Structures are given as C-alpha cells and as structure tokens.
C-alpha cells in the first residue's frame, strides 16, 4: 500500500510538472533542506561581538563621567531632612498612642503587697478605668477603695480557698476548686491572672474547669500564692 500511494502521488505531481521535471526535483530538495536546517541561532561574528564590547565600554565611561552637582546635593539633603522629620513625627505619634492605651488598673493592693500590673484585664465597666484596685486575698473579690476593703474584711468568712485541700507540705497547701461550684471565686481568679498573663483568654466561662490553688499558710489563714487549671473530664 505504501508503494502504491507513493506512485499515485508521484504521478500526480508529474502531470503538473511534466514540461519542466527539473523544477519538481529542485523544489523537493529545497523543502528537504529547510526541514533539516538547524533551529538554533548562529553565534555572533567576531566583528559584531567586538562592536558590542566597545558599546558597553562607552556606556561605562559615560556613567563614570556623571558628576553630582551642588544643586543635586542640596535637593538630596532637603528630601532627607523632610523624610527624617516625618519619621520623627510618626514615632512621636506612636509613642503618644501607646501612652493613651494605658493599662487599668496600674496597681493592685493584695494582702500585704502592692503590685504593679502588666496588662489590662476585662473588668466590669465601673472598675475598668480605675488606676488601683483592692483585692481580698481570701475570696479574691475586688473593690474600689481601701475603706471598702476594710468593711469587706470584717464580713468575709473565708480564710482559705473555697475547696478541698488535696495536698500539704509544711506550710504549703494545694486546693482543688471546682469552677461550676465556686463560679464567682474562679472568675475573680481569672481576672486577677489576666493582669499578668497577656495570652490568657478564659475569664467568665469557668464551669468546665478545675482550678488548683497553691497557698502559703500561717495563723491568719491560707494566703494565695499561685494556681493552674485544667478541663474537668468525667
């Protein structure tokens, strides 16, 4: 079949080129030559490459001859001063903004200590802008004034966390506080902790948690030292 097709094609071509058969074979050679021609670009001649090198050298010489005038220097210095001035204003603005975002409260009165806070705590509205708060070290309730704390201390019955003591060593005790049974105490504990822990997110939803409170004990009661918490699993 291959020979037959070639014969038919050759015969058909010769019908149109029978008067000049050499044209047929010449065109066939040209087509074959174009198909076999290399597709890659030929490298530049030595003369062209030399000319390109000379042009590159001339361009480098022009760059070297560029001279910065005094006017250019003055313009550059003026722009630099304006940029520095604006950066200074921006720095002052950031500093002012940071000063306005002060932490509240700044200080807390806790037992025998007056402690500077590190972060804001999401306290109720009436306490949110006070610079100082007064905490009862046993029930962790917070108040606005020293007088209110003194009145509270005459009524407060707690001398330890409202929970079972699960561990004791010398004058240290550990209490397990159930967030579902002692919600108010645990909420106050979380608000107190937020003043010193920036990443803390648990404040009011304390029911699913158990809080383990460490205390230092003496004749006046069990004084709060620290705590940790975990999710309560049945």
Secondary structure by P-SEA (a helix, b strand, c coil): caaaaaaaaaaaaaaaccccaaaaaaaaaaaaaaaacccccccccaaaaaaaaaaaaaaaaaaaaccccaaaaaaaaaaaaaaaaaaaaaaaaaaaaaaaacccccccccccbbbbbccccccccccccccbbbbccccccccccaaaaaaaaacccccccccccccccccbbbbbbbccccaaaaaaaaaaaaacccccccccccccbbbbbbbbbccccbbbccbbbbbbcc
